[in-house]
């Protein structure tokens, strides 16, 4: 057992120290404890770099395979549920071949789920190896810094610092991280770990996505499902069968709506728990710029484009007399004013494509944050402030007459 296993200084460190003492002279150069501390830190740094270089590509490959397998499995599950729903509605008896296909699909889904779990465990193990190497380097570097700091304080290069003195930490402008214990964070479960919060977030995202998909498919495939339902009951009047189908659709719509509301609430709480524990929560947009831990101002490419132009000529043109401000006695050009009528008493609304989708709730919440009421009716004035009768008022007046 060598000195390193006993908790002492490694033999390679002592050889480096002895060489430095012999050749350079430690008494007039670096202290022994400083050389030993930085030798450990630099060795751990090299090990960390080698670990990153060897395992990072493997980790990226596993993440890609896991994502592709997860998407494929989700599609198969959705297809199987849709197939079972159609069979239940049509009351069709499966043939032997169809039954074998359904059973084969179930086995494929189970196999894909097992493979996905295996990849996730393997990726977590690789990530732990990388993190352990980085953490060891960080710990040894801190120890080396402490030795170096003590040396500089003893020589009077640095002033002594008490434990109560707090250092200022740099925070990018515009970045407001969510910290555990903050008043804005609400915990749904006591003792929730990082791994549990991450898994809970993933499950609730899939649950919300499935509920939204059901709600969208209910209207999208209404005509097709109605025809299949009526054709399966050809011995009954078509109008009677259609009314029965519509009643079933109303009940199904109520059930799916409750699922969406419940899944949305669960996902919102899962995001809060995940952020509180430092789990990366992807934004709703696909651009992946919102709510990122490393948020900050990112300059665009306009600066690089401008460098290709002759800035001297542009600046000369800007400084010419043609671009000087107008004198005070010059009336200038009257401002352009929009001539279309705008009724300020009508409720504010959005005409964006998202107004009829789940984003409708975001628009309403944003309006409420501005103090605008979505359900506020127009004023009782016979005409709008712009001097014309609004469509809403005209309908009211016409109905009243």
C-alpha positions, -999 to +999 in steps of 0.1 A: +000+000+000+015+033-011+013+067+006-017+077-016-038+048-004-029+056+032-042+091+027-007+107+024+010+124-005+013+104-037+048+091-047+046+109-080+041+141-061+071+136-038+093+128-068+082+161-084+088+180-051+123+164-047+132+173-082+121+208-077+141+210-045+172+196-062+171+216-094+153+249-086+155+250-048+123+250-029+134+272+000+139+301-024+110+290-047+077+273-041+066+258-008+062+220-007+026+220+003+017+243-027+035+221-052+017+190-038-017+206-038-014+219-074+000+186-085-031+168-073-054+194-088-037+193-122-037+155-123-075+155-115-080+181-142-063+159-168-083+129-157-115+150-160-106+162-195-098+126-206-131+114-191-151+141-209-134+134-242-140+096-240-175+095-225-193+127-238-198+113-274-211+080-259-235+100-237-248+120-267-253+088-287-273+072-259-294+103-255-302+103-293-311+066-293-333+070-262-351+100-277-358+081-310-369+050-292-392+070-269-409+088-298-413+055-317-428+038-286-452+067-280-465+065-315-471+027-312-489+033-279-511+060-295-518+037-325-528+008-302-551+029-282-568+043-313-572+008-327-587-005-295-611+025-294-623+019-330-628-018-323-648-010-292-670+015-311-676-008-341-681-039-319-660-058-344-648-093-335-611-097-341-599-124-364-570-147-355-546-127-377-558-094-363-554-107-327-519-118-334-510-084-348-524-066-318-505-090-295-473-085-315-478-047-312-481-050-274-449-071-272-431-046-293-442-017-271-431-036-240-397-044-256-392-008-266-400+004-231-374-020-216-348-009-241-356+028-234-352+021-196-319+003-202-305+032-222-316+056-196-298+037-168-267+034-190-267+071-198-272+079-161-242+058-152-220+075-178-232+109-166-223+100-130-187+090-141-183+124-158-197+142-128-175+123-103-144+132-123-154+168-125-163+170-088-129+154-077-111+180-098-132+208-083-125+196-048-088+193-053-087+227-071-104+243-041-079+228-017-050+241-039-066+275-040-068+275-002-031+267+002-022+294-023-045+319-006-029+312+028+005+317+013-004+350-003-020+362+030+011+352+050+033+372+026+009+402+028-001+401-009-038+395-001-056+408+030-071+383+053-108+375+048-132+366+076-158+339+072-186+365+075-174+384+045-195+376+015-183+377-020-203+392-048-214+366-074-217+377-110-252+372-123-260+379-160-283+408-166-320+398-169-314+363-154-337+355-124-331+319-113-356+300-092-340+291-059-351+264-035-368+279-005-380+309-025-415+322-016-425+318-053-419+280-052-446+257-039-437+221-032-463+194-038-443+165-022-419+166+007-385+152+001-387+151-037-353+143-052-338+155-085-344+122-102-380+119-090-388+155-101-373+148-135-393+116-140-424+133-127-420+161-151-415+137-181-446+117-172-468+147-168-456+162-201-466+130-218-499+129-200-507+165-210-497+159-246-519+128-248-549+146-234-545+175-258-541+150-286-574+133-276-592+166-275-579+176-309-587+142-325-622+142-312-632+170-336-607+161-363-620+126-369-657+133-361-670+127-396-650+095-401-660+081-367-696+090-373-697+072-406-682+041-391-706+042-362-737+046-385-725+019-410-719-006-382-756-002-372-771-002-407-804-019-395-814+013-376-824+047-389-794+068-397-808+099-380-814+080-348-779+065-348-763+099-355-781+114-325-769+086-304-734+091-316-736+128-309-747+121-273-718+097-269-694+124-283-707+150-258-700+126-229-666+118-243-658+155-248-666+162-212-644+134-200-615+144-222-618+181-211-616+170-175-585+150-184-569+181-200-576+203-171-562+177-146-531+171-168-525+208-172-526+214-134-504+184-127-479+196-154-478+231-139-470+217-104-444+193-119-427+223-136-426+242-103-411+212-084-386+206-112-374+242-113-371+243-075-346+213-077-327+227-106-341+204-133-340+218-168-376+225-179-379+230-216-400+259-227-433+255-246-417+270-277-394+250-298-368+277-300-353+267-266-344+302-255-369+308-227-363+299-190-328+285-197-304+284-168-278+303-188-302+330-201-287+364-209-284+388-237-271+371-268-260+394-296-273+387-331-254+385-363-262+420-374-229+432-361-209+408-382-229+418-413-222+455-407-185+449-406-187+440-443-198+475-453-178+507-455-187+522-422-166+554-430-188+563-459-220+555-440-209+577-411-199+605-436-233+604-451-250+605-416-229+635-407-237+654-439-261+684-440-289+663-455-294+644-423-291+673-398-321+679-375-347+704-387-344+740-373-369+750-346-387+774-370-394+746-396-428+731-392-417+698-406-439+670-419-472+664-401-473+629-385-493+602-402-524+591-383-543+559-389-577+568-404-595+535-395-621+536-368-612+520-335-638+515-307-619+518-274-650+506-255-649+472-272-630+444-254-595+440-265-588+408-284-562+390-304-564+380-340-535+357-339-536+321-351-532+310-315-564+326-303-585+294-307-559+269-295-545+262-260-527+295-262-561+312-257-555+309-220-522+327-222-537+356-240-564+359-213-539+356-185-517+383-201-547+406-204-557+401-168-521+410-158-526+443-177-559+449-158-581+443-189-613+423-184-621+400-213-658+399-204-662+436-201-691+447-223-691+479-244-701+511-227-738+521-228-730+552-249-751+552-281-719+558-301-683+551-296-657+578-287-647+578-324-682+588-335-696+556-350-719+528-338-701+496-331-713+463-345-721+450-310-742+481-302-759+480-336-770+444-329-783+453-294-802+483-308-817+462-336-827+434-313-842+459-289-863+475-316 
